[in-house]
Amino acid sequence: PCQILLVEDNLVNQKIASMMLRKLGYECTIASNGKEALSIIADASENPFTLIFMDMQMPIMDGVTATENIVKLYKDKAPPVIAMTANVLTEDKKKCFDAGMVDHVSKPIKIDELKRVIISNC
């Protein structure tokens, strides 16, 4: 069983991603920004997340900053963070990996990419 956190500020993208995950047999918890994600992760200590899909650009706290905080706070116990973003330039991907993200799914989201990431990280 994979406990998935989806961090995405756009309601349409939240619905699309959660529907695709449901189609693959997974439910997810949704956070609208990085700050909310950090709070949800802290509250889930008894049933921690096994995978996080993280948008890069969000209000309040962006995905890169949130990932840096997750890695700093949870160190080797941090769940894998996957960038889920329309930013597909090499420098954007480098920024994600430098922050501690382990993979990248580009938008528009494809169900095969979600499946690949889940299989390799859960």
C-alpha angles and dihedrals in degrees: 000000000000119000105209129195116196113199108193132135099200112088094208091052090047090055095045094048095044091048091051091048090049089051088055089051100260133117120206141200114230129218121184097211143004096267092054089047092055090051093048091048091050091050092050096063093123093050104024125196117258096197137021126199107202130193114214101217117052137136123258093018125010124222096254092055091044091051092049088053093047092051092045094048101040101027110181091000092061112118117240110275117212121198111233104187149129087231101102103156117121092247091052092051090047090052089053094048092044089055091054104266113144103203143009133232115187127217132271083060119231119205092224090059091050090050092049092051094046093049093050097043109033 
